[in-house]
Amino acid sequence: MKLAVLTGLVIAFVHMVLVQLPLAQENRMGQLGLLVYPLEEPYYASFYNLMIDILNPEGYTFYLLIPLIAVMPFSASFYFDHRGGYDIQLCQRVSRRQYLRSKYLACFLSGGTAISVPLLFSYISALMILPDIVPAAAMGTNVLTPQIWLSDLYFSKPAAYLLIYMTLDFLMGGFYACFGLVLSLFVQNCFVVWSAGFLLQLLVHTLVGSANMTMYYSALNWMRPGVGIVYPGIVLLWILLLGIVPGVLYHAKAGKKDFI
C-alpha cells in the first residue's frame, strides 16, 4: 500500500513543482504588470483550469499507471496466501465465503484509496497555490466542449464536477484492483495478476487509436476530467466488464464447496 501511494504522490509532487508553482509565479507577475501581455483576472491560471489540464505529461503518466498503482496494495494477496497455505489456516477460523468476500472488499478499498490519495494531494496543493476562479465558458483556454457530459456543471460548480470525476477514478481504481484479484483465482502467476489491468487498458487505448475510433472509448481518456465523458454508456460498459462480471465470477467461485 505504501509503495502504491508513494508512487502516485511522487507524480503529484513533480506536477506541483513543474506546473503549479510556475503558473502561480506567472499569476503573480501578471498582477504586478511584469508580463509582456498583462493578464486580467479572468485569464489568470486558476485552480480549476489546472486540475483538468490534459497537456501536462505528469497527469497523463498518472492515469496511464492507474491500473498498476491500484493492484499494488492487495490484488496478489490471495495468490501469496494460497501459495503459502495461509488461506487454509484462515478458513479454519472463518467461513470460506467470509474470507474471500472480506478480501474482495479490502482489495477494492485499497485500490481506490491508492488512486484517490495522490489526486487529493494534487487537488489540495493546487487549491493552496492557485486562485479559486470559476472558469468562464467564453475563454479560449477551456478544453471542455458542450458535448462533454456535465460540462455545464463544470462552468457553474467546477468543484462538484471534479468531485464526480475523482469518485469515478476511485471506483475504477477499485475495479482494476479487484480485476487482478479475480484473475488470481484462475491463474497462478503474480505477473499476470499485476499486469492484466494495465495491459487491458493499453490494448483498448491502442485499438481505439489505430482504428480511428473516438478517443472517448478508452478509459485512459475518459477518466481524466480534462478529456471528459461524451458517452456515459461507455463508462457503464467499462464498469460492467471490469467490475461487475469479474465480481460475479469471483463470488461464484467463492461459493463452490471444493474451492480452498
Buried (B, 14 or more C-beta within 10 A) or exposed (E): EEEBBBBBBEBBBBBBEEBBBEBBEBBEEBEEEEEEEEBEEEBBBBBBBBBBBBEBEBBBEBBBBBBBBBBBBBBBBBBEBBEEEEBEEBBEEEEBEEBBBEBBEBBBBBBBBBBBBBBEBBBEBBBEBBEEBBBEEEEEEBBBEEEBBBBEBBBEEBBEBBEBBBEBBBBBBBBBBBBBBBBBBEBEEBEBBBBBBBEBBBEBBEEBEEEEEEEBBBBBBBBBBBBBBBBEEBBEEBBEBBBEEBBEBBBEBBEEEEEB
